[in-house]
Amino acid sequence: MDKEKEMSKVVKPLAKGQITIPAEFRERLNIDSDTLLYLQLKGGKIEITPLRVVPQRGVLREYSLEEIEQFLVEDELDEETAAKVRQLLG
């Protein structure tokens, strides 16, 4: 985040816990209605970080059964966990 000028505001939560992020904050951080926010409780504070979606380059790769088996061996998974992975992957 740009630390050119720190900003602070006091806001009051609505009855169901909703808060409004002040417009100046949203503008500086480029937060719009499509922005996902990551909330993290740190001690007695809530930290809010806007997440940026990175466009995918190309198509997701599909792995062969042989490649998956090799991954399971390399990861040294116990047989029970490896069986669950195989089941989930179909």
Phi and psi in radians as a Rosetta constraint file:
Dihedral C 1 N 2 CA 2 C 2 CIRCULARHARMONIC -1.290 0.35
Dihedral N 2 CA 2 C 2 N 3 CIRCULARHARMONIC 2.123 0.35
Dihedral C 2 N 3 CA 3 C 3 CIRCULARHARMONIC -1.700 0.35
Dihedral N 3 CA 3 C 3 N 4 CIRCULARHARMONIC 0.428 0.35
Dihedral C 3 N 4 CA 4 C 4 CIRCULARHARMONIC -1.004 0.35
Dihedral N 4 CA 4 C 4 N 5 CIRCULARHARMONIC -0.704 0.35
Dihedral C 4 N 5 CA 5 C 5 CIRCULARHARMONIC -2.621 0.35
Dihedral N 5 CA 5 C 5 N 6 CIRCULARHARMONIC 2.047 0.35
Dihedral C 5 N 6 CA 6 C 6 CIRCULARHARMONIC -1.248 0.35
Dihedral N 6 CA 6 C 6 N 7 CIRCULARHARMONIC 2.587 0.35
Dihedral C 6 N 7 CA 7 C 7 CIRCULARHARMONIC -2.230 0.35
Dihedral N 7 CA 7 C 7 N 8 CIRCULARHARMONIC 2.590 0.35
Dihedral C 7 N 8 CA 8 C 8 CIRCULARHARMONIC -2.584 0.35
Dihedral N 8 CA 8 C 8 N 9 CIRCULARHARMONIC 2.626 0.35
Dihedral C 8 N 9 CA 9 C 9 CIRCULARHARMONIC -2.594 0.35
Dihedral N 9 CA 9 C 9 N 10 CIRCULARHARMONIC 2.705 0.35
Dihedral C 9 N 10 CA 10 C 10 CIRCULARHARMONIC -1.871 0.35
Dihedral N 10 CA 10 C 10 N 11 CIRCULARHARMONIC 2.216 0.35
Dihedral C 10 N 11 CA 11 C 11 CIRCULARHARMONIC -2.198 0.35
Dihedral N 11 CA 11 C 11 N 12 CIRCULARHARMONIC 2.717 0.35
Dihedral C 11 N 12 CA 12 C 12 CIRCULARHARMONIC -1.991 0.35
Dihedral N 12 CA 12 C 12 N 13 CIRCULARHARMONIC 2.210 0.35
Dihedral C 12 N 13 CA 13 C 13 CIRCULARHARMONIC -1.157 0.35
Dihedral N 13 CA 13 C 13 N 14 CIRCULARHARMONIC 2.570 0.35
Dihedral C 13 N 14 CA 14 C 14 CIRCULARHARMONIC -1.333 0.35
Dihedral N 14 CA 14 C 14 N 15 CIRCULARHARMONIC 3.071 0.35
Dihedral C 14 N 15 CA 15 C 15 CIRCULARHARMONIC -0.962 0.35
Dihedral N 15 CA 15 C 15 N 16 CIRCULARHARMONIC -0.604 0.35
Dihedral C 15 N 16 CA 16 C 16 CIRCULARHARMONIC -1.705 0.35
Dihedral N 16 CA 16 C 16 N 17 CIRCULARHARMONIC 0.283 0.35
Dihedral C 16 N 17 CA 17 C 17 CIRCULARHARMONIC 1.574 0.35
Dihedral N 17 CA 17 C 17 N 18 CIRCULARHARMONIC -0.003 0.35
Dihedral C 17 N 18 CA 18 C 18 CIRCULARHARMONIC -1.278 0.35
Dihedral N 18 CA 18 C 18 N 19 CIRCULARHARMONIC 2.487 0.35
Dihedral C 18 N 19 CA 19 C 19 CIRCULARHARMONIC -2.227 0.35
Dihedral N 19 CA 19 C 19 N 20 CIRCULARHARMONIC 2.772 0.35
Dihedral C 19 N 20 CA 20 C 20 CIRCULARHARMONIC -1.830 0.35
Dihedral N 20 CA 20 C 20 N 21 CIRCULARHARMONIC 2.224 0.35
Dihedral C 20 N 21 CA 21 C 21 CIRCULARHARMONIC -1.412 0.35
Dihedral N 21 CA 21 C 21 N 22 CIRCULARHARMONIC 2.134 0.35
Dihedral C 21 N 22 CA 22 C 22 CIRCULARHARMONIC -0.954 0.35
Dihedral N 22 CA 22 C 22 N 23 CIRCULARHARMONIC 2.545 0.35
Dihedral C 22 N 23 CA 23 C 23 CIRCULARHARMONIC -0.965 0.35
Dihedral N 23 CA 23 C 23 N 24 CIRCULARHARMONIC -0.700 0.35
Dihedral C 23 N 24 CA 24 C 24 CIRCULARHARMONIC -1.083 0.35
Dihedral N 24 CA 24 C 24 N 25 CIRCULARHARMONIC -0.647 0.35
Dihedral C 24 N 25 CA 25 C 25 CIRCULARHARMONIC -1.177 0.35
Dihedral N 25 CA 25 C 25 N 26 CIRCULARHARMONIC -0.811 0.35
Dihedral C 25 N 26 CA 26 C 26 CIRCULARHARMONIC -1.073 0.35
Dihedral N 26 CA 26 C 26 N 27 CIRCULARHARMONIC -0.719 0.35
Dihedral C 26 N 27 CA 27 C 27 CIRCULARHARMONIC -1.127 0.35
Dihedral N 27 CA 27 C 27 N 28 CIRCULARHARMONIC -0.809 0.35
Dihedral C 27 N 28 CA 28 C 28 CIRCULARHARMONIC -1.120 0.35
Dihedral N 28 CA 28 C 28 N 29 CIRCULARHARMONIC -0.625 0.35
Dihedral C 28 N 29 CA 29 C 29 CIRCULARHARMONIC -1.671 0.35
Dihedral N 29 CA 29 C 29 N 30 CIRCULARHARMONIC 0.091 0.35
Dihedral C 29 N 30 CA 30 C 30 CIRCULARHARMONIC 0.954 0.35
Dihedral N 30 CA 30 C 30 N 31 CIRCULARHARMONIC 0.769 0.35
Dihedral C 30 N 31 CA 31 C 31 CIRCULARHARMONIC -1.601 0.35
Dihedral N 31 CA 31 C 31 N 32 CIRCULARHARMONIC 2.185 0.35
Dihedral C 31 N 32 CA 32 C 32 CIRCULARHARMONIC -2.254 0.35
Dihedral N 32 CA 32 C 32 N 33 CIRCULARHARMONIC -2.998 0.35
Dihedral C 32 N 33 CA 33 C 33 CIRCULARHARMONIC -1.178 0.35
Dihedral N 33 CA 33 C 33 N 34 CIRCULARHARMONIC -0.244 0.35
Dihedral C 33 N 34 CA 34 C 34 CIRCULARHARMONIC -1.692 0.35
Dihedral N 34 CA 34 C 34 N 35 CIRCULARHARMONIC -0.053 0.35
Dihedral C 34 N 35 CA 35 C 35 CIRCULARHARMONIC -1.377 0.35
Dihedral N 35 CA 35 C 35 N 36 CIRCULARHARMONIC 2.297 0.35
Dihedral C 35 N 36 CA 36 C 36 CIRCULARHARMONIC -1.545 0.35
Dihedral N 36 CA 36 C 36 N 37 CIRCULARHARMONIC 2.486 0.35
Dihedral C 36 N 37 CA 37 C 37 CIRCULARHARMONIC -2.026 0.35
Dihedral N 37 CA 37 C 37 N 38 CIRCULARHARMONIC 2.339 0.35
Dihedral C 37 N 38 CA 38 C 38 CIRCULARHARMONIC -1.741 0.35
Dihedral N 38 CA 38 C 38 N 39 CIRCULARHARMONIC 2.066 0.35
Dihedral C 38 N 39 CA 39 C 39 CIRCULARHARMONIC -1.845 0.35
Dihedral N 39 CA 39 C 39 N 40 CIRCULARHARMONIC 2.363 0.35
Dihedral C 39 N 40 CA 40 C 40 CIRCULARHARMONIC -2.382 0.35
Dihedral N 40 CA 40 C 40 N 41 CIRCULARHARMONIC 2.256 0.35
Dihedral C 40 N 41 CA 41 C 41 CIRCULARHARMONIC -1.537 0.35
Dihedral N 41 CA 41 C 41 N 42 CIRCULARHARMONIC 2.060 0.35
Dihedral C 41 N 42 CA 42 C 42 CIRCULARHARMONIC -2.150 0.35
Dihedral N 42 CA 42 C 42 N 43 CIRCULARHARMONIC 1.771 0.35
Dihedral C 42 N 43 CA 43 C 43 CIRCULARHARMONIC 1.086 0.35
Dihedral N 43 CA 43 C 43 N 44 CIRCULARHARMONIC -2.125 0.35
Dihedral C 43 N 44 CA 44 C 44 CIRCULARHARMONIC -1.752 0.35
Dihedral N 44 CA 44 C 44 N 45 CIRCULARHARMONIC 0.362 0.35
Dihedral C 44 N 45 CA 45 C 45 CIRCULARHARMONIC -2.206 0.35
Dihedral N 45 CA 45 C 45 N 46 CIRCULARHARMONIC 2.674 0.35
Dihedral C 45 N 46 CA 46 C 46 CIRCULARHARMONIC -1.884 0.35
Dihedral N 46 CA 46 C 46 N 47 CIRCULARHARMONIC 2.173 0.35
Dihedral C 46 N 47 CA 47 C 47 CIRCULARHARMONIC -1.829 0.35
Dihedral N 47 CA 47 C 47 N 48 CIRCULARHARMONIC 2.240 0.35
Dihedral C 47 N 48 CA 48 C 48 CIRCULARHARMONIC -2.023 0.35
Dihedral N 48 CA 48 C 48 N 49 CIRCULARHARMONIC 2.170 0.35
Dihedral C 48 N 49 CA 49 C 49 CIRCULARHARMONIC -2.176 0.35
Dihedral N 49 CA 49 C 49 N 50 CIRCULARHARMONIC 2.162 0.35
Dihedral C 49 N 50 CA 50 C 50 CIRCULARHARMONIC -1.199 0.35
Dihedral N 50 CA 50 C 50 N 51 CIRCULARHARMONIC 2.408 0.35
Dihedral C 50 N 51 CA 51 C 51 CIRCULARHARMONIC -1.757 0.35
Dihedral N 51 CA 51 C 51 N 52 CIRCULARHARMONIC 2.477 0.35
Dihedral C 51 N 52 CA 52 C 52 CIRCULARHARMONIC -1.900 0.35
Dihedral N 52 CA 52 C 52 N 53 CIRCULARHARMONIC 2.276 0.35
Dihedral C 52 N 53 CA 53 C 53 CIRCULARHARMONIC -1.469 0.35
Dihedral N 53 CA 53 C 53 N 54 CIRCULARHARMONIC 2.179 0.35
Dihedral C 53 N 54 CA 54 C 54 CIRCULARHARMONIC -1.682 0.35
Dihedral N 54 CA 54 C 54 N 55 CIRCULARHARMONIC 2.136 0.35
Dihedral C 54 N 55 CA 55 C 55 CIRCULARHARMONIC -1.035 0.35
Dihedral N 55 CA 55 C 55 N 56 CIRCULARHARMONIC 2.401 0.35
Dihedral C 55 N 56 CA 56 C 56 CIRCULARHARMONIC -1.249 0.35
Dihedral N 56 CA 56 C 56 N 57 CIRCULARHARMONIC 2.424 0.35
Dihedral C 56 N 57 CA 57 C 57 CIRCULARHARMONIC -1.686 0.35
Dihedral N 57 CA 57 C 57 N 58 CIRCULARHARMONIC 1.997 0.35
Dihedral C 57 N 58 CA 58 C 58 CIRCULARHARMONIC 1.351 0.35
Dihedral N 58 CA 58 C 58 N 59 CIRCULARHARMONIC -2.817 0.35
Dihedral C 58 N 59 CA 59 C 59 CIRCULARHARMONIC -1.836 0.35
Dihedral N 59 CA 59 C 59 N 60 CIRCULARHARMONIC 2.618 0.35
Dihedral C 59 N 60 CA 60 C 60 CIRCULARHARMONIC -1.074 0.35
Dihedral N 60 CA 60 C 60 N 61 CIRCULARHARMONIC 2.464 0.35
Dihedral C 60 N 61 CA 61 C 61 CIRCULARHARMONIC -1.460 0.35
Dihedral N 61 CA 61 C 61 N 62 CIRCULARHARMONIC 2.457 0.35
Dihedral C 61 N 62 CA 62 C 62 CIRCULARHARMONIC -1.724 0.35
Dihedral N 62 CA 62 C 62 N 63 CIRCULARHARMONIC 2.373 0.35
Dihedral C 62 N 63 CA 63 C 63 CIRCULARHARMONIC -1.757 0.35
Dihedral N 63 CA 63 C 63 N 64 CIRCULARHARMONIC 2.533 0.35
Dihedral C 63 N 64 CA 64 C 64 CIRCULARHARMONIC -1.335 0.35
Dihedral N 64 CA 64 C 64 N 65 CIRCULARHARMONIC 2.853 0.35
Dihedral C 64 N 65 CA 65 C 65 CIRCULARHARMONIC -1.047 0.35
Dihedral N 65 CA 65 C 65 N 66 CIRCULARHARMONIC -0.626 0.35
Dihedral C 65 N 66 CA 66 C 66 CIRCULARHARMONIC -1.125 0.35
Dihedral N 66 CA 66 C 66 N 67 CIRCULARHARMONIC -0.743 0.35
Dihedral C 66 N 67 CA 67 C 67 CIRCULARHARMONIC -1.123 0.35
Dihedral N 67 CA 67 C 67 N 68 CIRCULARHARMONIC -0.734 0.35
Dihedral C 67 N 68 CA 68 C 68 CIRCULARHARMONIC -1.089 0.35
Dihedral N 68 CA 68 C 68 N 69 CIRCULARHARMONIC -0.767 0.35
Dihedral C 68 N 69 CA 69 C 69 CIRCULARHARMONIC -1.041 0.35
Dihedral N 69 CA 69 C 69 N 70 CIRCULARHARMONIC -0.709 0.35
Dihedral C 69 N 70 CA 70 C 70 CIRCULARHARMONIC -1.128 0.35
Dihedral N 70 CA 70 C 70 N 71 CIRCULARHARMONIC -0.705 0.35
Dihedral C 70 N 71 CA 71 C 71 CIRCULARHARMONIC -1.050 0.35
Dihedral N 71 CA 71 C 71 N 72 CIRCULARHARMONIC -0.768 0.35
Dihedral C 71 N 72 CA 72 C 72 CIRCULARHARMONIC -1.091 0.35
Dihedral N 72 CA 72 C 72 N 73 CIRCULARHARMONIC -0.668 0.35
Dihedral C 72 N 73 CA 73 C 73 CIRCULARHARMONIC -1.185 0.35
Dihedral N 73 CA 73 C 73 N 74 CIRCULARHARMONIC -0.836 0.35
Dihedral C 73 N 74 CA 74 C 74 CIRCULARHARMONIC -1.102 0.35
Dihedral N 74 CA 74 C 74 N 75 CIRCULARHARMONIC -0.603 0.35
Dihedral C 74 N 75 CA 75 C 75 CIRCULARHARMONIC -1.342 0.35
Dihedral N 75 CA 75 C 75 N 76 CIRCULARHARMONIC -0.148 0.35
Dihedral C 75 N 76 CA 76 C 76 CIRCULARHARMONIC 0.946 0.35
Dihedral N 76 CA 76 C 76 N 77 CIRCULARHARMONIC 0.787 0.35
Dihedral C 76 N 77 CA 77 C 77 CIRCULARHARMONIC -1.310 0.35
Dihedral N 77 CA 77 C 77 N 78 CIRCULARHARMONIC 2.529 0.35
Dihedral C 77 N 78 CA 78 C 78 CIRCULARHARMONIC -1.184 0.35
Dihedral N 78 CA 78 C 78 N 79 CIRCULARHARMONIC 2.791 0.35
Dihedral C 78 N 79 CA 79 C 79 CIRCULARHARMONIC -1.084 0.35
Dihedral N 79 CA 79 C 79 N 80 CIRCULARHARMONIC -0.623 0.35
Dihedral C 79 N 80 CA 80 C 80 CIRCULARHARMONIC -1.115 0.35
Dihedral N 80 CA 80 C 80 N 81 CIRCULARHARMONIC -0.799 0.35
Dihedral C 80 N 81 CA 81 C 81 CIRCULARHARMONIC -1.158 0.35
Dihedral N 81 CA 81 C 81 N 82 CIRCULARHARMONIC -0.744 0.35
Dihedral C 81 N 82 CA 82 C 82 CIRCULARHARMONIC -1.057 0.35
Dihedral N 82 CA 82 C 82 N 83 CIRCULARHARMONIC -0.682 0.35
Dihedral C 82 N 83 CA 83 C 83 CIRCULARHARMONIC -1.124 0.35
Dihedral N 83 CA 83 C 83 N 84 CIRCULARHARMONIC -0.696 0.35
Dihedral C 83 N 84 CA 84 C 84 CIRCULARHARMONIC -1.114 0.35
Dihedral N 84 CA 84 C 84 N 85 CIRCULARHARMONIC -0.714 0.35
Dihedral C 84 N 85 CA 85 C 85 CIRCULARHARMONIC -1.101 0.35
Dihedral N 85 CA 85 C 85 N 86 CIRCULARHARMONIC -0.811 0.35
Dihedral C 85 N 86 CA 86 C 86 CIRCULARHARMONIC -1.042 0.35
Dihedral N 86 CA 86 C 86 N 87 CIRCULARHARMONIC -0.719 0.35
Dihedral C 86 N 87 CA 87 C 87 CIRCULARHARMONIC -1.112 0.35
Dihedral N 87 CA 87 C 87 N 88 CIRCULARHARMONIC -0.778 0.35
Dihedral C 87 N 88 CA 88 C 88 CIRCULARHARMONIC -1.139 0.35
Dihedral N 88 CA 88 C 88 N 89 CIRCULARHARMONIC -0.586 0.35
Dihedral C 88 N 89 CA 89 C 89 CIRCULARHARMONIC -1.431 0.35
Dihedral N 89 CA 89 C 89 N 90 CIRCULARHARMONIC -0.174 0.35
